[in-house]
Amino acid sequence: MEQYIVTGMSCAACSARVEKAVSKVPGVSSCSVSLLTNSMGVEGTASEQEIIAAVEAAGYGASKKGTAGSSNVAGKGENHLSAAEDMLKDRETPALKKRLVASLGFLIILMYFSMGHMMWGWPLPAFMQDNHVAMGLLQMILAAIIMVINQKFFISGFQGLIHRAPNMDTLVALGSGASFLYSTYALFAMTDAQVKGDMEGVMSYMHEFYFESAAMILALITVGKMLEARSKGKTTDALKSLMKLAPKTATVVREGKETIIPAEQVRKGDVFIVRPGENIPVDGEVLEGSSAVNESALTGESIPVDKAVGDHVSAATLNQSGFIRCRATRVGEDTTLSQIIQMVSDAAATKAPIAKIADRVSGIFVPLVISIAAVTICVWLLAGQTAGFALARGISVLVISCPCALGLATPVAIMVGNGMGAKHGIMFKTAVSLEETGKMQIVALDKTGTITSGEPKVTDIIPSEGISEEELLRLAYALEAKSEHPLAGAIRKKGEELGVLAEEVTEFQALPGNGLSAKLKGTELCGGNQKYIRTQAEVPVSMQNQAAALAESGKTPLYFSKDGTLLGIIAVADVIKEDSPKAVKELQNMGIRVIMLTGDNERTAKAIGRQAGVDEVIAGVLPNGKEKVIRNLKKQGKVAMVGDGINDAPALTRADIGIAIGAGTDIAIDAADVVLMKSRLSDVPAAIRLSRATLRNIHENLFWAFFYNIIGIPLAAGVWYPIFGWKLNPMFGAAAMSLSSFCVVTNALRLNLFRMYDASKDKKMKMKKENKKMTKTMKIEGMMCGHCEARVKKYLEALPEVEEAVVSHEAGTAELTLNAEISDDILKKTVEDQDYTVISIQ
């Protein structure tokens, strides 16, 4: 996605106009414009010049932002970060503040003369006390000054009209301009009446002045714009704080000397050093030393992670305790920090499906409001009201209508929700993934590395009678010290944890599929599975029963013997993560069905499934079979797939939402819609919770935006005046318009207070009733190969009632999933027309 900065947009109608214009450019496959960040994301083959020209033709400005790509020099990434940081800098609020202060200075004087004297009898200079024309001229000049100070409304508004794309500024400019022009006409008419000595006419026209309304409208809209700009600035706080994490300098070793250089000058392959208390400048691999590194900036995890030689470190994380020397592996836009920022930035540039409702309305909103205002004026004139009354109603309609609230309802909530996720190590790649994650009905969890830790650990040590645990572990550790088997690694790790010294063995032999043997100080040690160890030593029935119980609970029992005598059993298992059962329970409490996928045998899989508390276990799934399982699950509801490996990538892509967990492979991260920086399963329900809270916030914002306009426009038009005598002064209309956008943005900021790990308020989502599928199995003779299978499948699935046909020439069957009743005769004829014989249909 290529990103551009767009200037000159003031409301949702503007962003809709820009989006429409760019989408028409040949070669543009998708375009989304964010009013919140004044940015635009474009995908396709169209050139930069064509896209910028289209934006300019629509009456706005555009310039290209730095694109993400790989680089061997950090400079590109650092420049990209500073450019992005510069883009998010709040320039609007200071400019609006200056305009507001100047406007209020003149407005106070205007209000003193226009209302203070007339309503409260405040004193006037002697020469103005009976000079109504001088009073009117002074009001006109003060109003004109305020209009010049706020000329941006008029320039933008009338440019929009010229380009046939009226926006919010058009409404303000028309409202304020009409007030000023009508008041100017009333001033000249009053002057004419005074010349003629018609004092009754003079007093009549005095009450037709709306100079203060013209000025007040502009001042109040500027107040609203300033409040809105300040609040909008706060929605990007999370992204700004991520950008500030990027270290400014790095200490590199060049020609044997330590040199401090700007972080953007670090090259891939450079050796850099990090002392305690310093931030790590780029992603790298530890070459020397060890330390505890605080990765909370990236993962949200406050507990430091131990790093030693060979481990990877990430830019912007804090080295807390030791001196480490590292080699730069990822610099610039390739660092983890840059990718996180790019993800959040891209998500802000995309549009959630729900935003399309507001976009459709915004596209026709301003022309519709102008039409309603014109009709309002005509109706009141035809009803016999004065021109001043009719105009006041029309102006009120123009200034109370607020397309901004509609346009901001979705993007502000998406930005805040995304920032909240990023702060806790939950990255939503697009606005669509943030909206859709909360709608999931089924969550499929890969077992290894997702539910379990992904590395085997010693769970039980069961020594034989007369043997101590310490002796069993000591001898097993000596034997396994030279083995490269993953299960041997678990025993070595346990030995290291307990400080066991590895004794040197001789004549070491690894017997594939069976076990190990070696000599230790003249004694023979053996270790392996039950089948192998029974050839070396006698295994008592009690030990066999204990081993069977361990196997039943998903553990692998390893037997050890010494000189033909059984030493005992050490059980090893890929243990489930501490938070897995809790996370599964939370998902179930949300009304989500949890399924575990694994390639393990059914006994081990069900044991892990019982410990985790999942609803269903699908075992024996081959790496390439996960995608097929997800495809079948999607028939039962919306599916999220959670995985971390290369073999999970097809399933992550096939699922409605793919979630890559922990420090997963790059391929899994690329295929996923949501990336969890930590390896905690509890982040899955947290992500769903955050998605639901964001969607709820968007609904509230849209309700307020629509409700405000539905109530406000009829009131401004004077619909209730004949019944209740209610009418709205244009000044109050302008105040209401200002507050509407402010309320929407402030409501979105409430998401910052949302506690995404609090499960106490979880609610079960209403599940759609599942359509019960009918199945039939056909026994077919004559199929000899894969081509026969494909032929039968093709013709069966061509029948509208057959949703899927799983055909096997080896089993001689076709298993059909039907979406409607179909007679056996039709099925039989379809297959036999292809020269195969149908034996039976069940």
N, C-alpha and C positions, 0 to 999 in steps of 0.2 A: 504494500500500500504506500503510495506517495502522498505526503502531507503538505498542505499549503496554508499560509496565514491569509485570512480574508479580512479586509478592512471596510468600514462603512456600514456594517450591519447594525440595526438597532432593535429588531424584533423578529419574531418567528416568521413573519411574511417575507422578510429579507432573506433569511436562511433558506426558506422554501423556494424563493425565486432563484437564488444562486444554484441550489441543488438541481432545479429544473433545467437551468441554462447549461450547466456542465454536463448533465446526463444526456443532453441532445448532441454533444460533440461526438463525431464518429470515432470509434475505438474505445470509448469509455464504457466499461462493463458495470461499474457501480460507483456511486458518489454519495457521501454523507457529510453534511455540514453541521458543525457544532457551534451554536450561538454562544454557548457557555465559554468556550476557549477561543472563539473566533478562528477556528481551524476547519480544514476540509480534508477528508481522506478520499483519494481517487484511485481506482483500480482499472487497468486496461492498457491499451497500447498508444493512446493519444499523447501527443507531445506536450511539453510544458508550455510552449508558446500558445498552442491552440486552447489549452485550458485557461490560461491567464486572460487570453483575448475574450473568451466566452464570459468570464466573470466581469471583465471591464465593460463588455457590451451590455451586461445586465445592470450596469450602473455602480459597480463596487470595485474595490482594488484587491489584487492578490499577488503573493510572492511565495516562492517555493521554500519549504522548510528543509533542513538537512535530512536526507533519507538514510534509513538504517542499512548497514551492510557490513561486511567484515573488513578488517584492516589489520595490518601488521604493526601499525604505529598507533599509539594511544591517542595522538593528537586529534584524530578524526572524531573519536568518541567523546573526548573532553570538550571539543568545540561543539559537538552535537548537544552535550549536556548543557553547556552555557547558553547555546541558542534556545534550547527548550526552556531553560530557566528564565531567559530574557523574555520569551514569548508569554510566560505565565506572570510576569511582573505586572502589578496593578498600576497601570498608567491612567486608567479611567477616573478613579476616585480623586486624586489630586486636582486634575483638570476640572472635574465637576464641582469640587469644593470651591475653587477660585470663582467659577461662574456663579455658584450659589451665593457666596458672600457678596459679590458685586450686585447680583440681582436683588438680594434682600435689602441692601443699603438704599437702593432707589425705590424699592417696593414700600418700605416703611414710610418714606416721604409721600409717595403716591397715596397710600392708604390714609395717611393723616389728612390730606386735603380732600380726598374723595369721600371718605366715610366718617373720619373723626369729627370733622366740622358739621356734617349733615346729621349724624346720628347722636353725637354727644356734645355738640356745640363747642368744640375746641376752638381757640382763638385763631384768627387769620390776620395777615398783614393788612393794614388799612386800605391799600389800593385794590385789594382783592375782595373786600367784604361785600360789595354790591356789584362787582364786575364778574358776571358769570362767564363771559367769553374768556377773560384772562384765566379763570379757574379751569375752564375746559382745555385751553391751550397748554397750561402747565401739566395737566393730567396726560394730554396727548404726547407731550415731549418726554415725560418720565416713562410712559408706557413704551414709546419708541426706543428709548435707551435700553430698557430691559429686553426688548425684542432683538436689538442689535447684539447685546451680550449673549443672548441665546440663539444666535443666527443659525447655529448648527441644525436645529429642528427644521428651520425653513429651507435651508440648502438641501438637506437629506430628504425632507418631505416632498419638495417640489421636483427634485431629481427623480424620485420614485414615480411621481405622476407622469413626468416626461417619458420615462422608460416603461410606462404602463405597468408599474409594479408598486402600487401604493403600500406604505408601511405605517408603523405606529407614528413615526415622525410626521407623516402626511396628515394623520388625524389631529395631532397637536397643532401643526402649522395651520390647518384649515380652521380649527376651533379658535385659536388665538387670533389669526388673521381676520376672520369674519367678525369677531368682537371688535377688533381695532377699526376695521373699515366702516362698520355700521356706526360706531361711536364717532368716527371722524365725520361721517355724513350728518349725524345728529348735531355735531358741533357747528358745522356750516349752516345747517337749517336754523339752529338757535341764534346764530349771528345775524342771519337774515331777519328773523323775527324781532330781534332787539333793535335792528336798524329801523324796522317798521313800527316799533313801539308796542309790539304785541307781547306783553309781559306774561300773559297766560301761556302763549306758545313757548316762550323762553323757559318757563318752569316745567312745562310738559317735556321739552327736549332734554332738560337737565336730568330727568329721571331715566332717559334712554342711553346714558353713558355707561359703557362697559369697558372703559380703559383699564380699570382695576382688575376686571375679570381676565382681560387679555394678558396682563402682566402676571397675575396670580397663577393662572394656568401654567405658564412657563416656569415660574419659581417652584410650584408644587411638584411638577413633573421632574424638575431637576433634583429636588429633594428625594423623590422616589428613586430616580436613576442612581443617585449617590449611594443610598441605602442598599439598593440592589447590587451595585458594583462592589461594595464592601463585602456583602454576603457572598457574592459569586467568588470573590477572591479567597474567602475562607474554604470554599468547597474544594479548591485545589491545594490546600495546605499539605495534605498527605503526599502529593506528588512533589511539591516544593521541598518538603523535608527529606525525601528520598534523594533529590538532586544535591542537597547540601551535604550529603554523606560522602560524596566523592572527594577523596583526599587530594590536596593541592600539590604536594611534593612527594618525591620518592628518593630513597638512598640506594644508589646502584653501585655495583662494583665493576669498574672499567680499568683495564690495565693494572689490576691489583690494588687500585685505590678506591676508597669510598667517595662518591660524589653525590651531592644533593642536587637533583634536577626537578623541573616541573613534571608532575605525573603524566602529562600528555606526551612527554618525550620518551617514555619507557617503550622499548621495542620488544617484540616477541622473542624469547630466548635470553633476554637480559637477566643477570643475576642481581637480585636486590635483597637488602637486609631490613629486618623490622625488629626494633627494640621494644621492650615492655612499655605499654602505654601508648604506642603508636598505632595508627590505622594502616591496614595493608593497602597499598596503592592500586594493585591490579591483581587479577586472578593468577595463581601460580601453584607450583608444587614444591613442597619442603625438601631441601637438599641436605640441610644440617640443622640440628637443634630440635627442641620440643617446647611446646607451650600450650596454654589454655587460651582458646580464641573465643571471644564473645561475638556470636553471629546474630544477635537479636535484631540488628538493623535490617537484616535480610529475611530472617525466618520468624522473628517475633519470640524466639525461644531464649529466655533469659539465662539459662544454665550454660556456662562456657563449655566448648567442645575441645577435647584434648587432640592436639595435632603433633605428629611425629614425622620422621623421614618417610617420604613417599606419599604423604597425605596432601590433599588439595586445600588451598586457602582461597578466599574470595575477597575481591576489592571491597573496601568500606567496612570490613569487619575489624574488631579491635583486638590486638595482641595484648593479653593481660599479664602474662607472667614471665615467659622465657625469651631468649634471643633466638631468632630463626633466620636462616639464609634460604632464599627461594629462587626458583627459575620462573620467569613470566611465561605463562601459557596462553592467557587470553588478555588482550589489551583493547582499549578503545571501546567500540560498540559491541565487542564480543564478550565483555565482562558480564558476570551475573547481574551486577547492579544496573548496567546499561540496558540489559535485556528486560529486567523488571520494569524500568522506567518506560521503555519502548512499549511493553505490554499494556501498562496503565494508560499511556498516551494514545495508543491505537484503540483501546477500548473506549476512550473518551471521544475519539473521532468517528466511531461507528454508531449506528442507531439501533435502539431496541425496537422490536416489532410494534410495541404499544405506542411508540412515538409517532407512528404513521397516522394514527387517528388525529392527533393534534396537528400534524403537518397538513393533512387534507383540509382540515377546518381553517388553519392559518392561511392557506393559499387563497381562500375566497372571503376570508373574514373582513379585511379592510374595505374592499369594494362594497361588500354587503352593508357595512356600517355607514359608509358614505351615502349609500342609497337610502338606508333607514333615516338618516339625518335629513336628507333632501325631502323625503316623503313626510317626515314629522313637521318640517317648516310649512310645506304646502297644506297639510291637513289643518294645522292651527290657523293659517291665514284664511282658508276656506270656512273655518268654524267661526270666523269673525273676530279673532284675537288680533292684537296689534302686532306690527312687524317686529318690535322689540321682544315681545313675549315669545313669538314663534321662533325667532332667531336664537333666543336663550335656550329653548328646548332642543333645537337642532345642535347647538354648540355643546350642550350637556351630553347629548348622545355621542358626539365625536370624541369628547375628552374622557368619558367614563369607560369607553370600550377599550379592552386591554388584550391585544394579541400576545403581548410579552409573557403574561402568566401562562398561556397555553404552550408557548414555545419553550419555556423554561421548566415546565412541570416534569418532564422526563429527564433531560440531560443533567440537571442539578442533582437529582436523586441518584442517577447512574454514577456521576463523578464522586459523590460522597461515599456511596456504597463501595465503589472500586477502591477508593482511598482507604476505607476501613479494612477491606480485605487485604490490601497490600501491607498495611501496618501489622497484620497478624500472619503474614506469609501465605495469604490466599490470593492467587492472581487469576482474575477473570480476563480472558484474552479479548473478548468483545462484549458489547452491551447485550447482544443476543444471549450469550452464555450466562450473563448475570441475571437476565430475566427468566431464562428457561430452567436453570438449575433447581429452583424451588418447586418446579412442577413435576419433578420425577416421581414415579410410582414404584419403580423397581431399581434397586442398586445391586449390581453384580460386582463382587469383590474377588480379585485375584488373590490366591492364598499366600504364596511366597513373597515376602517383602511388603505385603499390604496388611494382611491379618497377622502374619507371623513376622519375626524379625529378619528372616531371610538367611540366617546363619545358624548352624546346629550348635546346641549347648548341652552340657552334661546336666541331666535332670535327676538321676537316681544313681546311688552307689550301693550295691547290695553284695557284701562280702560273704564268702562261705563260712561255715562254722570254724572258729579258731583263727580266722584271718581278720585283721582290723581294716577299716576303711582306708587308713593312711598307707598301709602296706599294699593293698589292692591298687590304689591310685599310683603309688610310687613305681610299682612294677609295670603297670599298664602304660604309664608315662614314658618309662625307659623304652618299652617296646614300640610305642607309637611315635617316638621322637623322630624316627627316620622315614615315617610314612607320609605320603603326599595326599592321602585320601581325605575328603572334607570332614568325615566323622572323626578321623585321627586328630584333626585340627581342634575339634571341640575338647578332646581329652588333654591335648597339649595346653590349651588356653586355661583349662581348669587347674592343671598342675602349676602353671605360672602364677595364677591368682593366689594359690595356697603356698607358694614359695617352695615347691618340691624341686629337688635337684635331679636333673636328668642324668642317669648313669649310662656309661658307654656300653653298647651291646655289640656283639660280633656275629658274623654269619647271618646277617639280616636277610630275610626272604619275604617277598610279597607274593601271595598266591591269589591271582585275580579271581574275584567272585567268592573267595573263601575267607582268607584272613592273612595273618602274619606269623612268622616264627623267627626266633633269634636266640643267641646264647648270652647269658649274663653270669659272669664269674663261674662258668662251668655248668650252670643250670639252664634247662631249656624252657623258654617262655613262648607261649602261643596265644593268639587272640583272633577272634573272628565270629562268624555266625554259629548258630547251634549245630548245624549239619557238620561243619568243619571241626568244632571243638569236641564233638562226641567221638571223633576218630582219635582224639588225643587224651581225653579224660572222661570219667563217668560223670553224668549230669543228673543229680537227684531229681525225683519227681517234683518236690517242693520248689526247686529252682525253675523247673520247666513251667510250673503253674504261674510263678511270679513273672517269668519272661512273657508268658502268654497274656497276662494282665497288662503288662507294660505295652506290648504290641497292640492290644485292644484300645489303649488310650492314645495311640498315635506315636509311640516312641519306638526307637530301634535298640533292642538289647544286644550288647556286645559282650561275649564270654571271654574269660582269660584263664589260662592254666599254667602251672609251673611243675615241670617234671611229672606230667601225667596226673596232677591233682588240680581240681577246679579251684581257682582263687575266688571267683565271684562274677558278678554281672555289673557292667556300667551301662546305663541307658542314656541314649543321646536323642535329642529331638530338636526340630526347628520350632522353638516355643513361640506362643502367641504374644504379641505386644501387650503391655499392661493395660493400655486404654482400649484395646479392641472389643472386649465384651461390653463395656460401657457405651462405646460408640455405636455398636450394633443395636443395643437396647434403645438408644436415643433415636436411631433411624426408625425402628419399629414403632416407637411412641409417636412418631410423626405420620404414621400410617403408610410407611414404606416397607415393601417386601424385600428382604435381604437374602441374596443368593451367593454362595461361595463357589468359585470355579477353580479346579486344580487338576493337574495331571497325575496326582498321586492315586494309589489304589483306594478302593472304596472304604476299606476298614480304617486306614490312617486318616482319610479325608473326613469321614464321619466323626472320628474322635476329635479332630480339630474343630469341626463344625459345632459339635456339642459344647466344647469349651467356649467358643466365641458366641454361641447362642443364635446362629443364623437360622432362617426359616427353611432353607433348602440347600443341599449340597449336590453339585454336579461334578462327579469325579471322573478320572480317566480321560480328561479333555486334552487332546494333543495341542501343541502350540498353534497350529494353523486351524484348530477347530473352535477356538474361542469366538471368532467372528461369526461362525454359523450359529453358535449358542445365542449370541446377542441378537442375531436376526430373528430367531424364533421367539425370544423373550419380548421383542418389540411388538409382537402380535398381541401381547397381553397388557401392554401399557407403555408409558414413557420410561426409557431405560438409561441409567447412568452406569458407566463402566469405570471401575477404579483399578489402575494397574501401574506398574513401574518399569516393565522390561520391554525389550525390542519385540518380543513375541506378543506383547499386548497391543502394539500399535494398530493392527487392523481392527481389533475389537473396539479400541478407543475411538477410531474413526467411524465405525459402523454405529456405535451407540448414539442416542439423542444428545447426550452430554458425555464427553470423555474427560476423566479426571486423572492426571498424572500425579502420583504421590511421592513425596520425599525427593532425594537426590536421584531421581530416575534417569534413564538413558535419554540422550538428546532426541532420539527418534520418538520415544514415548511422549516427551514434552511437546515436540512439534505436532504430534497427532492429536493432542488433548485440547479441550476447550477451556479447562480450568487446571492450573498448576498449583499444587500444594508444596511449599518450600520445605516443610518439615515432614518427617516420616510418621506423623501421628494420624491414626485413623479418625480421631475425634475432630479433625479439621473438616471431614466430609459432612457430618451433620451441621457443623458451624457454617460451612459454605452454603448449605441448603437453607439454613435459618436466615443468613444474611440476604440471600436472594429473595426469600419470601418477604422479609422486612422491607427491602428496597422496592419490591413490586407493590406492597401495601402503601408505601409512601408515595409512589407514583400515582396510584389510584386516588389517594387523598388530594394530591396536587391537582390532578385533572378534574376531580369533582369540584374543588374550590374554584378553579379557573372557569369551568363551564357554568357553575352555579352563580358565580359573581356576575358574569355577563348576562345570564338569563334573567336575573333579578334586577341588575343595574340598568340595562338598556331600556326596558319598559318604564322604569321609574324616571329616568332622564328624559324620555320622550313625552312624559306627562300623561301616560295612560291612566294613572290613578287620580289625576287632577279633577275630572268631573265628578268622581265618586267620593273621594276622601279629601280633596283639596291639596293633595301632595304634589309638590313640584321641587325640582332640584336645581340649585344655583350652580352654574358652570364651575365655580371655584371648588365646590364640594365634590363635584364630579371628577375634577383633576386630582383632588386629594385621594379619592377612592381608587382612581387608576394607579396612582403611585404606590398605595399600600398593597394592592393586589399582588404585584410582582414580588414585593418585599416579603409578603406572607408566604408565598410559594417557596421562595429560596430559604426562608427561615425554617419552614417546616422540613425541608430536605436536610438542613443542618442538624435536625434532631437525630438523624441516623448516627451521628458521631457519638451519641449517648447509648446506642444499642449494644447490649451485651450478647455477643454471638455464641458464647460458650455456656449461657444460662439455659438449661433445658426445662426449667420449671413452667414455662408458658407455651411449650410445644403443643400444637394441635394437629389432630389427624386430618389430612386433606381429604376432601370428598372424592372418592374414587368413582370413575365412570364404570357403569356395569359392563362387565366383559361379555363380548359376544361369544356364546358357546360355539366352538367349532366342531363340526362333525368329521369323523375320520372313517376311512374304509381301506381295507387291505386287499389287493388283487394278487392272486397267484398266477404267474404267467410263464408259459413254456416257449422256448425258441430264442430267447435272448442269449447271445454268445459273447458280446464284448461291450466296451464303453459306448461305441456308436449306436448299438441297439438300445442301450439305456437312454441315450440322448434323444433318440427318435421317439421312443415311447413317452418320455417326459414331455417333449415338445407338443405332441398331439393331445396328451391328457390336459396339460396346462392351458391349451388353446380353448378348452371348454370353460365358459364363464363361471360355472359353479365350482370348478376346481381351483383352489387358491395355490396349492403346492403339491407336487408329486415327487416323492423320493423313491427313485427306481434303482434296484440292484440286480444285475444280471447273475451275480453269484448266488444270491438267495432266491432269485426268481420271483421277486415281489415288487409291487408298486404301492407305497403307502401314501394315501391321498388325504389332504386336508381340504374340507369342503366348506364353502360359505353359504350354501343353499342345498336343498334336496335335489338329487339327480338319480334317475333310475339306473339299475345295474345293466339293463339292456344297452343303454347309450354308451356306458363305459366299456362294455364288452365289445360293441361294434367298433368303437374308436380304436381299440388296440388291435382287434382281429383284421381291420382294414389295412393294417400295416404288416400283415402276414405273420402275426404271433398268435399263440393259442392261450385263451383265458381259461384256467382250470376252475377257479372259484373266486367269489367276491364276498368278503365278510365285513 
